[in-house]
Amino acid sequence: MQFPEPRQEHHWLHRLIGDWTYEHECQMGPDQPPMKSSGSQSVR
């Protein structure tokens, strides 16, 4: 079985490969303090 050649979209996704960390803050309501979260992700 032969696989098709990668398309333009595949080349764009290739740049996301790696180890990533993130920090996020969102407002849950007008009278609530901001909620913060963080994490990491490994994309292969």
mmCIF entry with sequence, helices, sheets and N, C-alpha, C, O atoms, coordinates in Angstrom:
data_MODEL
# 
_entry.id   MODEL 
# 
_entity.id                         1 
_entity.type                       polymer 
_entity.pdbx_number_of_molecules   1 
# 
_entity_poly.entity_id                      1 
_entity_poly.type                           'polypeptide(L)' 
_entity_poly.nstd_linkage                   no 
_entity_poly.nstd_monomer                   no 
_entity_poly.pdbx_seq_one_letter_code       MQFPEPRQEHHWLHRLIGDWTYEHECQMGPDQPPMKSSGSQSVR 
_entity_poly.pdbx_seq_one_letter_code_can   MQFPEPRQEHHWLHRLIGDWTYEHECQMGPDQPPMKSSGSQSVR 
_entity_poly.pdbx_strand_id                 A 
# 
loop_
_entity_poly_seq.entity_id 
_entity_poly_seq.num 
_entity_poly_seq.mon_id 
_entity_poly_seq.hetero 
1 1  MET n 
1 2  GLN n 
1 3  PHE n 
1 4  PRO n 
1 5  GLU n 
1 6  PRO n 
1 7  ARG n 
1 8  GLN n 
1 9  GLU n 
1 10 HIS n 
1 11 HIS n 
1 12 TRP n 
1 13 LEU n 
1 14 HIS n 
1 15 ARG n 
1 16 LEU n 
1 17 ILE n 
1 18 GLY n 
1 19 ASP n 
1 20 TRP n 
1 21 THR n 
1 22 TYR n 
1 23 GLU n 
1 24 HIS n 
1 25 GLU n 
1 26 CYS n 
1 27 GLN n 
1 28 MET n 
1 29 GLY n 
1 30 PRO n 
1 31 ASP n 
1 32 GLN n 
1 33 PRO n 
1 34 PRO n 
1 35 MET n 
1 36 LYS n 
1 37 SER n 
1 38 SER n 
1 39 GLY n 
1 40 SER n 
1 41 GLN n 
1 42 SER n 
1 43 VAL n 
1 44 ARG n 
# 
_struct_asym.id          A 
_struct_asym.entity_id   1 
# 
_struct_conf.conf_type_id            HELX_P 
_struct_conf.id                      HELX_P1 
_struct_conf.pdbx_PDB_helix_id       AA1 
_struct_conf.beg_label_comp_id       GLN 
_struct_conf.beg_label_asym_id       A 
_struct_conf.beg_label_seq_id        8 
_struct_conf.pdbx_beg_PDB_ins_code   ? 
_struct_conf.end_label_comp_id       HIS 
_struct_conf.end_label_asym_id       A 
_struct_conf.end_label_seq_id        14 
_struct_conf.pdbx_end_PDB_ins_code   ? 
_struct_conf.beg_auth_comp_id        GLN 
_struct_conf.beg_auth_asym_id        A 
_struct_conf.beg_auth_seq_id         8 
_struct_conf.end_auth_comp_id        HIS 
_struct_conf.end_auth_asym_id        A 
_struct_conf.end_auth_seq_id         14 
_struct_conf.pdbx_PDB_helix_class    1 
_struct_conf.details                 ? 
_struct_conf.pdbx_PDB_helix_length   7 
# 
_struct_conf_type.id          HELX_P 
_struct_conf_type.criteria    ? 
_struct_conf_type.reference   ? 
# 
_struct_sheet.id               AA1 
_struct_sheet.type             ? 
_struct_sheet.number_strands   2 
_struct_sheet.details          ? 
# 
_struct_sheet_order.sheet_id     AA1 
_struct_sheet_order.range_id_1   1 
_struct_sheet_order.range_id_2   2 
_struct_sheet_order.offset       ? 
_struct_sheet_order.sense        anti-parallel 
# 
loop_
_struct_sheet_range.sheet_id 
_struct_sheet_range.id 
_struct_sheet_range.beg_label_comp_id 
_struct_sheet_range.beg_label_asym_id 
_struct_sheet_range.beg_label_seq_id 
_struct_sheet_range.pdbx_beg_PDB_ins_code 
_struct_sheet_range.end_label_comp_id 
_struct_sheet_range.end_label_asym_id 
_struct_sheet_range.end_label_seq_id 
_struct_sheet_range.pdbx_end_PDB_ins_code 
_struct_sheet_range.beg_auth_comp_id 
_struct_sheet_range.beg_auth_asym_id 
_struct_sheet_range.beg_auth_seq_id 
_struct_sheet_range.end_auth_comp_id 
_struct_sheet_range.end_auth_asym_id 
_struct_sheet_range.end_auth_seq_id 
AA1 1 GLY A 18 ? CYS A 26 ? GLY A 18 CYS A 26 
AA1 2 MET A 35 ? VAL A 43 ? MET A 35 VAL A 43 
# 
loop_
_atom_site.group_PDB 
_atom_site.id 
_atom_site.type_symbol 
_atom_site.label_atom_id 
_atom_site.label_alt_id 
_atom_site.label_comp_id 
_atom_site.label_asym_id 
_atom_site.label_entity_id 
_atom_site.label_seq_id 
_atom_site.pdbx_PDB_ins_code 
_atom_site.Cartn_x 
_atom_site.Cartn_y 
_atom_site.Cartn_z 
_atom_site.occupancy 
_atom_site.B_iso_or_equiv 
_atom_site.pdbx_formal_charge 
_atom_site.auth_seq_id 
_atom_site.auth_comp_id 
_atom_site.auth_asym_id 
_atom_site.auth_atom_id 
_atom_site.pdbx_PDB_model_num 
ATOM 1   N N  . MET A 1 1  ? 0.848   -1.189 0.000  1.00 0.00 ? 1  MET A N  1 
ATOM 2   C CA . MET A 1 1  ? 0.000   0.000  0.000  1.00 0.00 ? 1  MET A CA 1 
ATOM 3   C C  . MET A 1 1  ? 0.886   1.243  0.000  1.00 0.00 ? 1  MET A C  1 
ATOM 4   O O  . MET A 1 1  ? 1.824   1.344  0.791  1.00 0.00 ? 1  MET A O  1 
ATOM 5   N N  . GLN A 1 2  ? 0.593   2.158  -0.862 1.00 0.00 ? 2  GLN A N  1 
ATOM 6   C CA . GLN A 1 2  ? 1.366   3.398  -0.945 1.00 0.00 ? 2  GLN A CA 1 
ATOM 7   C C  . GLN A 1 2  ? 0.530   4.552  -0.418 1.00 0.00 ? 2  GLN A C  1 
ATOM 8   O O  . GLN A 1 2  ? -0.638  4.712  -0.771 1.00 0.00 ? 2  GLN A O  1 
ATOM 9   N N  . PHE A 1 3  ? 1.156   5.351  0.434  1.00 0.00 ? 3  PHE A N  1 
ATOM 10  C CA . PHE A 1 3  ? 0.475   6.498  0.999  1.00 0.00 ? 3  PHE A CA 1 
ATOM 11  C C  . PHE A 1 3  ? 0.636   7.702  0.071  1.00 0.00 ? 3  PHE A C  1 
ATOM 12  O O  . PHE A 1 3  ? 1.658   7.837  -0.602 1.00 0.00 ? 3  PHE A O  1 
ATOM 13  N N  . PRO A 1 4  ? -0.371  8.575  0.036  1.00 0.00 ? 4  PRO A N  1 
ATOM 14  C CA . PRO A 1 4  ? -0.252  9.777  -0.796 1.00 0.00 ? 4  PRO A CA 1 
ATOM 15  C C  . PRO A 1 4  ? 0.801   10.723 -0.221 1.00 0.00 ? 4  PRO A C  1 
ATOM 16  O O  . PRO A 1 4  ? 1.158   10.630 0.953  1.00 0.00 ? 4  PRO A O  1 
ATOM 17  N N  . GLU A 1 5  ? 1.283   11.613 -1.045 1.00 0.00 ? 5  GLU A N  1 
ATOM 18  C CA . GLU A 1 5  ? 2.248   12.611 -0.605 1.00 0.00 ? 5  GLU A CA 1 
ATOM 19  C C  . GLU A 1 5  ? 1.582   13.574 0.384  1.00 0.00 ? 5  GLU A C  1 
ATOM 20  O O  . GLU A 1 5  ? 0.389   13.855 0.267  1.00 0.00 ? 5  GLU A O  1 
ATOM 21  N N  . PRO A 1 6  ? 2.354   14.081 1.363  1.00 0.00 ? 6  PRO A N  1 
ATOM 22  C CA . PRO A 1 6  ? 1.780   15.070 2.285  1.00 0.00 ? 6  PRO A CA 1 
ATOM 23  C C  . PRO A 1 6  ? 1.276   16.290 1.528  1.00 0.00 ? 6  PRO A C  1 
ATOM 24  O O  . PRO A 1 6  ? 1.879   16.727 0.548  1.00 0.00 ? 6  PRO A O  1 
ATOM 25  N N  . ARG A 1 7  ? 0.177   16.822 1.996  1.00 0.00 ? 7  ARG A N  1 
ATOM 26  C CA . ARG A 1 7  ? -0.401  18.007 1.384  1.00 0.00 ? 7  ARG A CA 1 
ATOM 27  C C  . ARG A 1 7  ? 0.095   19.255 2.100  1.00 0.00 ? 7  ARG A C  1 
ATOM 28  O O  . ARG A 1 7  ? 0.813   19.166 3.096  1.00 0.00 ? 7  ARG A O  1 
ATOM 29  N N  . GLN A 1 8  ? -0.285  20.395 1.596  1.00 0.00 ? 8  GLN A N  1 
ATOM 30  C CA . GLN A 1 8  ? 0.140   21.678 2.167  1.00 0.00 ? 8  GLN A CA 1 
ATOM 31  C C  . GLN A 1 8  ? -0.265  21.777 3.649  1.00 0.00 ? 8  GLN A C  1 
ATOM 32  O O  . GLN A 1 8  ? 0.491   22.318 4.456  1.00 0.00 ? 8  GLN A O  1 
ATOM 33  N N  . GLU A 1 9  ? -1.426  21.269 4.004  1.00 0.00 ? 9  GLU A N  1 
ATOM 34  C CA . GLU A 1 9  ? -1.894  21.322 5.390  1.00 0.00 ? 9  GLU A CA 1 
ATOM 35  C C  . GLU A 1 9  ? -0.980  20.518 6.313  1.00 0.00 ? 9  GLU A C  1 
ATOM 36  O O  . GLU A 1 9  ? -0.764  20.911 7.459  1.00 0.00 ? 9  GLU A O  1 
ATOM 37  N N  . HIS A 1 10 ? -0.447  19.410 5.834  1.00 0.00 ? 10 HIS A N  1 
ATOM 38  C CA . HIS A 1 10 ? 0.449   18.588 6.648  1.00 0.00 ? 10 HIS A CA 1 
ATOM 39  C C  . HIS A 1 10 ? 1.738   19.351 6.975  1.00 0.00 ? 10 HIS A C  1 
ATOM 40  O O  . HIS A 1 10 ? 2.256   19.268 8.089  1.00 0.00 ? 10 HIS A O  1 
ATOM 41  N N  . HIS A 1 11 ? 2.237   20.083 6.000  1.00 0.00 ? 11 HIS A N  1 
ATOM 42  C CA . HIS A 1 11 ? 3.447   20.867 6.231  1.00 0.00 ? 11 HIS A CA 1 
ATOM 43  C C  . HIS A 1 11 ? 3.197   21.952 7.269  1.00 0.00 ? 11 HIS A C  1 
ATOM 44  O O  . HIS A 1 11 ? 4.079   22.247 8.075  1.00 0.00 ? 11 HIS A O  1 
ATOM 45  N N  . TRP A 1 12 ? 2.014   22.547 7.263  1.00 0.00 ? 12 TRP A N  1 
ATOM 46  C CA . TRP A 1 12 ? 1.667   23.565 8.248  1.00 0.00 ? 12 TRP A CA 1 
ATOM 47  C C  . TRP A 1 12 ? 1.612   22.945 9.641  1.00 0.00 ? 12 TRP A C  1 
ATOM 48  O O  . TRP A 1 12 ? 2.114   23.542 10.593 1.00 0.00 ? 12 TRP A O  1 
ATOM 49  N N  . LEU A 1 13 ? 1.012   21.761 9.782  1.00 0.00 ? 13 LEU A N  1 
ATOM 50  C CA . LEU A 1 13 ? 0.911   21.087 11.079 1.00 0.00 ? 13 LEU A CA 1 
ATOM 51  C C  . LEU A 1 13 ? 2.276   20.654 11.612 1.00 0.00 ? 13 LEU A C  1 
ATOM 52  O O  . LEU A 1 13 ? 2.461   20.565 12.826 1.00 0.00 ? 13 LEU A O  1 
ATOM 53  N N  . HIS A 1 14 ? 3.210   20.390 10.745 1.00 0.00 ? 14 HIS A N  1 
ATOM 54  C CA . HIS A 1 14 ? 4.541   19.920 11.148 1.00 0.00 ? 14 HIS A CA 1 
ATOM 55  C C  . HIS A 1 14 ? 5.231   20.906 12.095 1.00 0.00 ? 14 HIS A C  1 
ATOM 56  O O  . HIS A 1 14 ? 6.027   20.489 12.936 1.00 0.00 ? 14 HIS A O  1 
ATOM 57  N N  . ARG A 1 15 ? 4.942   22.194 11.975 1.00 0.00 ? 15 ARG A N  1 
ATOM 58  C CA . ARG A 1 15 ? 5.586   23.188 12.838 1.00 0.00 ? 15 ARG A CA 1 
ATOM 59  C C  . ARG A 1 15 ? 5.098   23.130 14.278 1.00 0.00 ? 15 ARG A C  1 
ATOM 60  O O  . ARG A 1 15 ? 5.697   23.756 15.153 1.00 0.00 ? 15 ARG A O  1 
ATOM 61  N N  . LEU A 1 16 ? 4.015   22.386 14.547 1.00 0.00 ? 16 LEU A N  1 
ATOM 62  C CA . LEU A 1 16 ? 3.498   22.259 15.907 1.00 0.00 ? 16 LEU A CA 1 
ATOM 63  C C  . LEU A 1 16 ? 4.154   21.133 16.695 1.00 0.00 ? 16 LEU A C  1 
ATOM 64  O O  . LEU A 1 16 ? 3.896   20.992 17.890 1.00 0.00 ? 16 LEU A O  1 
ATOM 65  N N  . ILE A 1 17 ? 4.986   20.339 16.060 1.00 0.00 ? 17 ILE A N  1 
ATOM 66  C CA . ILE A 1 17 ? 5.653   19.231 16.737 1.00 0.00 ? 17 ILE A CA 1 
ATOM 67  C C  . ILE A 1 17 ? 6.625   19.778 17.767 1.00 0.00 ? 17 ILE A C  1 
ATOM 68  O O  . ILE A 1 17 ? 7.397   20.694 17.483 1.00 0.00 ? 17 ILE A O  1 
ATOM 69  N N  . GLY A 1 18 ? 6.582   19.207 18.970 1.00 0.00 ? 18 GLY A N  1 
ATOM 70  C CA . GLY A 1 18 ? 7.506   19.625 20.032 1.00 0.00 ? 18 GLY A CA 1 
ATOM 71  C C  . GLY A 1 18 ? 6.844   19.550 21.390 1.00 0.00 ? 18 GLY A C  1 
ATOM 72  O O  . GLY A 1 18 ? 5.732   19.040 21.531 1.00 0.00 ? 18 GLY A O  1 
ATOM 73  N N  . ASP A 1 19 ? 7.539   20.061 22.383 1.00 0.00 ? 19 ASP A N  1 
ATOM 74  C CA . ASP A 1 19 ? 7.033   20.119 23.755 1.00 0.00 ? 19 ASP A CA 1 
ATOM 75  C C  . ASP A 1 19 ? 6.596   21.552 24.042 1.00 0.00 ? 19 ASP A C  1 
ATOM 76  O O  . ASP A 1 19 ? 7.356   22.498 23.834 1.00 0.00 ? 19 ASP A O  1 
ATOM 77  N N  . TRP A 1 20 ? 5.373   21.697 24.518 1.00 0.00 ? 20 TRP A N  1 
ATOM 78  C CA . TRP A 1 20 ? 4.771   23.015 24.724 1.00 0.00 ? 20 TRP A CA 1 
ATOM 79  C C  . TRP A 1 20 ? 4.303   23.166 26.161 1.00 0.00 ? 20 TRP A C  1 
ATOM 80  O O  . TRP A 1 20 ? 3.872   22.197 26.785 1.00 0.00 ? 20 TRP A O  1 
ATOM 81  N N  . THR A 1 21 ? 4.389   24.388 26.686 1.00 0.00 ? 21 THR A N  1 
ATOM 82  C CA . THR A 1 21 ? 3.784   24.723 27.979 1.00 0.00 ? 21 THR A CA 1 
ATOM 83  C C  . THR A 1 21 ? 2.838   25.903 27.747 1.00 0.00 ? 21 THR A C  1 
ATOM 84  O O  . THR A 1 21 ? 3.016   26.691 26.818 1.00 0.00 ? 21 THR A O  1 
ATOM 85  N N  . TYR A 1 22 ? 1.846   26.002 28.602 1.00 0.00 ? 22 TYR A N  1 
ATOM 86  C CA . TYR A 1 22 ? 0.909   27.110 28.453 1.00 0.00 ? 22 TYR A CA 1 
ATOM 87  C C  . TYR A 1 22 ? 0.467   27.620 29.818 1.00 0.00 ? 22 TYR A C  1 
ATOM 88  O O  . TYR A 1 22 ? 0.504   26.891 30.809 1.00 0.00 ? 22 TYR A O  1 
ATOM 89  N N  . GLU A 1 23 ? 0.053   28.867 29.854 1.00 0.00 ? 23 GLU A N  1 
ATOM 90  C CA . GLU A 1 23 ? -0.574  29.497 31.007 1.00 0.00 ? 23 GLU A CA 1 
ATOM 91  C C  . GLU A 1 23 ? -1.814  30.214 30.500 1.00 0.00 ? 23 GLU A C  1 
ATOM 92  O O  . GLU A 1 23 ? -1.800  30.822 29.430 1.00 0.00 ? 23 GLU A O  1 
ATOM 93  N N  . HIS A 1 24 ? -2.884  30.136 31.275 1.00 0.00 ? 24 HIS A N  1 
ATOM 94  C CA . HIS A 1 24 ? -4.154  30.700 30.832 1.00 0.00 ? 24 HIS A CA 1 
ATOM 95  C C  . HIS A 1 24 ? -4.840  31.354 32.022 1.00 0.00 ? 24 HIS A C  1 
ATOM 96  O O  . HIS A 1 24 ? -4.744  30.872 33.151 1.00 0.00 ? 24 HIS A O  1 
ATOM 97  N N  . GLU A 1 25 ? -5.522  32.443 31.760 1.00 0.00 ? 25 GLU A N  1 
ATOM 98  C CA . GLU A 1 25 ? -6.299  33.120 32.791 1.00 0.00 ? 25 GLU A CA 1 
ATOM 99  C C  . GLU A 1 25 ? -7.637  33.526 32.189 1.00 0.00 ? 25 GLU A C  1 
ATOM 100 O O  . GLU A 1 25 ? -7.688  34.091 31.096 1.00 0.00 ? 25 GLU A O  1 
ATOM 101 N N  . CYS A 1 26 ? -8.723  33.238 32.907 1.00 0.00 ? 26 CYS A N  1 
ATOM 102 C CA . CYS A 1 26 ? -10.040 33.642 32.410 1.00 0.00 ? 26 CYS A CA 1 
ATOM 103 C C  . CYS A 1 26 ? -10.879 34.189 33.564 1.00 0.00 ? 26 CYS A C  1 
ATOM 104 O O  . CYS A 1 26 ? -10.702 33.812 34.723 1.00 0.00 ? 26 CYS A O  1 
ATOM 105 N N  . GLN A 1 27 ? -11.781 35.076 33.217 1.00 0.00 ? 27 GLN A N  1 
ATOM 106 C CA . GLN A 1 27 ? -12.675 35.704 34.180 1.00 0.00 ? 27 GLN A CA 1 
ATOM 107 C C  . GLN A 1 27 ? -13.950 34.875 34.243 1.00 0.00 ? 27 GLN A C  1 
ATOM 108 O O  . GLN A 1 27 ? -14.634 34.715 33.232 1.00 0.00 ? 27 GLN A O  1 
ATOM 109 N N  . MET A 1 28 ? -14.278 34.347 35.418 1.00 0.00 ? 28 MET A N  1 
ATOM 110 C CA . MET A 1 28 ? -15.441 33.473 35.568 1.00 0.00 ? 28 MET A CA 1 
ATOM 111 C C  . MET A 1 28 ? -16.740 34.250 35.796 1.00 0.00 ? 28 MET A C  1 
ATOM 112 O O  . MET A 1 28 ? -17.827 33.710 35.589 1.00 0.00 ? 28 MET A O  1 
ATOM 113 N N  . GLY A 1 29 ? -16.636 35.480 36.210 1.00 0.00 ? 29 GLY A N  1 
ATOM 114 C CA . GLY A 1 29 ? -17.815 36.306 36.421 1.00 0.00 ? 29 GLY A CA 1 
ATOM 115 C C  . GLY A 1 29 ? -17.394 37.672 36.933 1.00 0.00 ? 29 GLY A C  1 
ATOM 116 O O  . GLY A 1 29 ? -16.250 37.842 37.354 1.00 0.00 ? 29 GLY A O  1 
ATOM 117 N N  . PRO A 1 30 ? -18.289 38.646 36.908 1.00 0.00 ? 30 PRO A N  1 
ATOM 118 C CA . PRO A 1 30 ? -17.919 40.005 37.298 1.00 0.00 ? 30 PRO A CA 1 
ATOM 119 C C  . PRO A 1 30 ? -17.491 40.116 38.762 1.00 0.00 ? 30 PRO A C  1 
ATOM 120 O O  . PRO A 1 30 ? -16.693 40.991 39.102 1.00 0.00 ? 30 PRO A O  1 
ATOM 121 N N  . ASP A 1 31 ? -18.003 39.253 39.627 1.00 0.00 ? 31 ASP A N  1 
ATOM 122 C CA . ASP A 1 31 ? -17.654 39.333 41.049 1.00 0.00 ? 31 ASP A CA 1 
ATOM 123 C C  . ASP A 1 31 ? -16.725 38.191 41.486 1.00 0.00 ? 31 ASP A C  1 
ATOM 124 O O  . ASP A 1 31 ? -16.573 37.946 42.682 1.00 0.00 ? 31 ASP A O  1 
ATOM 125 N N  . GLN A 1 32 ? -16.114 37.502 40.541 1.00 0.00 ? 32 GLN A N  1 
ATOM 126 C CA . GLN A 1 32 ? -15.233 36.376 40.838 1.00 0.00 ? 32 GLN A CA 1 
ATOM 127 C C  . GLN A 1 32 ? -13.785 36.730 40.484 1.00 0.00 ? 32 GLN A C  1 
ATOM 128 O O  . GLN A 1 32 ? -13.537 37.480 39.541 1.00 0.00 ? 32 GLN A O  1 
ATOM 129 N N  . PRO A 1 33 ? -12.838 36.186 41.245 1.00 0.00 ? 33 PRO A N  1 
ATOM 130 C CA . PRO A 1 33 ? -11.434 36.419 40.872 1.00 0.00 ? 33 PRO A CA 1 
ATOM 131 C C  . PRO A 1 33 ? -11.079 35.634 39.609 1.00 0.00 ? 33 PRO A C  1 
ATOM 132 O O  . PRO A 1 33 ? -11.740 34.643 39.298 1.00 0.00 ? 33 PRO A O  1 
ATOM 133 N N  . PRO A 1 34 ? -10.068 36.050 38.892 1.00 0.00 ? 34 PRO A N  1 
ATOM 134 C CA . PRO A 1 34 ? -9.668  35.316 37.689 1.00 0.00 ? 34 PRO A CA 1 
ATOM 135 C C  . PRO A 1 34 ? -9.232  33.893 38.040 1.00 0.00 ? 34 PRO A C  1 
ATOM 136 O O  . PRO A 1 34 ? -8.638  33.661 39.093 1.00 0.00 ? 34 PRO A O  1 
ATOM 137 N N  . MET A 1 35 ? -9.525  32.965 37.168 1.00 0.00 ? 35 MET A N  1 
ATOM 138 C CA . MET A 1 35 ? -9.109  31.575 37.341 1.00 0.00 ? 35 MET A CA 1 
ATOM 139 C C  . MET A 1 35 ? -7.885  31.344 36.457 1.00 0.00 ? 35 MET A C  1 
ATOM 140 O O  . MET A 1 35 ? -7.916  31.621 35.258 1.00 0.00 ? 35 MET A O  1 
ATOM 141 N N  . LYS A 1 36 ? -6.819  30.841 37.051 1.00 0.00 ? 36 LYS A N  1 
ATOM 142 C CA . LYS A 1 36 ? -5.578  30.611 36.315 1.00 0.00 ? 36 LYS A CA 1 
ATOM 143 C C  . LYS A 1 36 ? -5.337  29.113 36.181 1.00 0.00 ? 36 LYS A C  1 
ATOM 144 O O  . LYS A 1 36 ? -5.647  28.340 37.087 1.00 0.00 ? 36 LYS A O  1 
ATOM 145 N N  . SER A 1 37 ? -4.788  28.718 35.051 1.00 0.00 ? 37 SER A N  1 
ATOM 146 C CA . SER A 1 37 ? -4.415  27.320 34.851 1.00 0.00 ? 37 SER A CA 1 
ATOM 147 C C  . SER A 1 37 ? -3.158  27.279 33.995 1.00 0.00 ? 37 SER A C  1 
ATOM 148 O O  . SER A 1 37 ? -2.834  28.235 33.290 1.00 0.00 ? 37 SER A O  1 
ATOM 149 N N  . SER A 1 38 ? -2.458  26.153 34.071 1.00 0.00 ? 38 SER A N  1 
ATOM 150 C CA . SER A 1 38 ? -1.255  25.971 33.263 1.00 0.00 ? 38 SER A CA 1 
ATOM 151 C C  . SER A 1 38 ? -1.083  24.488 33.007 1.00 0.00 ? 38 SER A C  1 
ATOM 152 O O  . SER A 1 38 ? -1.692  23.658 33.681 1.00 0.00 ? 38 SER A O  1 
ATOM 153 N N  . GLY A 1 39 ? -0.257  24.161 32.039 1.00 0.00 ? 39 GLY A N  1 
ATOM 154 C CA . GLY A 1 39 ? -0.023  22.763 31.726 1.00 0.00 ? 39 GLY A CA 1 
ATOM 155 C C  . GLY A 1 39 ? 1.043   22.621 30.665 1.00 0.00 ? 39 GLY A C  1 
ATOM 156 O O  . GLY A 1 39 ? 1.699   23.587 30.274 1.00 0.00 ? 39 GLY A O  1 
ATOM 157 N N  . SER A 1 40 ? 1.195   21.406 30.215 1.00 0.00 ? 40 SER A N  1 
ATOM 158 C CA . SER A 1 40 ? 2.161   21.130 29.161 1.00 0.00 ? 40 SER A CA 1 
ATOM 159 C C  . SER A 1 40 ? 1.596   20.064 28.228 1.00 0.00 ? 40 SER A C  1 
ATOM 160 O O  . SER A 1 40 ? 0.682   19.321 28.585 1.00 0.00 ? 40 SER A O  1 
ATOM 161 N N  . GLN A 1 41 ? 2.154   20.007 27.041 1.00 0.00 ? 41 GLN A N  1 
ATOM 162 C CA . GLN A 1 41 ? 1.706   19.068 26.021 1.00 0.00 ? 41 GLN A CA 1 
ATOM 163 C C  . GLN A 1 41 ? 2.889   18.663 25.165 1.00 0.00 ? 41 GLN A C  1 
ATOM 164 O O  . GLN A 1 41 ? 3.743   19.488 24.841 1.00 0.00 ? 41 GLN A O  1 
ATOM 165 N N  . SER A 1 42 ? 2.936   17.413 24.806 1.00 0.00 ? 42 SER A N  1 
ATOM 166 C CA . SER A 1 42 ? 3.973   16.916 23.931 1.00 0.00 ? 42 SER A CA 1 
ATOM 167 C C  . SER A 1 42 ? 3.307   16.451 22.631 1.00 0.00 ? 42 SER A C  1 
ATOM 168 O O  . SER A 1 42 ? 2.474   15.546 22.644 1.00 0.00 ? 42 SER A O  1 
ATOM 169 N N  . VAL A 1 43 ? 3.678   17.071 21.523 1.00 0.00 ? 43 VAL A N  1 
ATOM 170 C CA . VAL A 1 43 ? 3.074   16.765 20.217 1.00 0.00 ? 43 VAL A CA 1 
ATOM 171 C C  . VAL A 1 43 ? 4.101   16.004 19.375 1.00 0.00 ? 43 VAL A C  1 
ATOM 172 O O  . VAL A 1 43 ? 5.221   16.475 19.174 1.00 0.00 ? 43 VAL A O  1 
ATOM 173 N N  . ARG A 1 44 ? 3.717   14.845 18.894 1.00 0.00 ? 44 ARG A N  1 
ATOM 174 C CA . ARG A 1 44 ? 4.608   14.015 18.077 1.00 0.00 ? 44 ARG A CA 1 
ATOM 175 C C  . ARG A 1 44 ? 4.003   13.751 16.719 1.00 0.00 ? 44 ARG A C  1 
ATOM 176 O O  . ARG A 1 44 ? 4.611   13.069 15.893 1.00 0.00 ? 44 ARG A O  1 
# 
